Amino acid sequence: MRPALALWLALSLLAGTGAEEMCGGPPAPARSIAAPQLSPEERLSPHMPESLRCDACHAIAFQIEEQLRRAEGKVGRKALSESDYVEVLERSCSQGWESYGVQELDGEKRLAGPGLPSQEPMSVMVMGGPWPGRLSKMCHGYVGERGEAQIYGAHRRGPAALRELL
């Protein structure tokens, strides 16, 4: 009996009938989600495209906050020494940034990843490529422009102060 049932199931699936007839419902509609179409600037430029800089700034602020908060937690939440926060900021900017990428939502491209508002759950995110390098370069640029002491001071005042500074 089992070989006959297995043969019937295999033939039903090959013939295009199967789960929807056996379960009594119509098949689920197929979904197709396209990857974001990147412009030449978005694909090839070594710099973060202007349209994504705000998202990149928020991602950088989030990563700096996380790294500094972790480092302060290791020393009991007291202020870090200058050498410690300089090291943490260097590590923050030099990390891989591999968890960030670009998604398209309602025709608008947005950076997506930790610390950024969640995007459409059913979307394609383009990761890797130029995005990690661009984020690292921007992070180093912020640290160079603002200085480690000013960034750490803003962190000590709170996440909003750091985002405002950057």
Secondary structure, DSSP 4 states (H G I P E B T S, - for coil): -HHHHHHHHHHHHHTT-SHHHHHTSPPPPP---PPP---HHHHH-SSPPGGGHHHHHHHHHHHHHHHHHHHHHHTTTSPPPHHHHHHHHHHHHHS--TT-EEEEETTEEEEESTTS----SS---EESTTHHHHHHHHHHHHHHHH-HHHHHHHHHH-HHHHHHH-
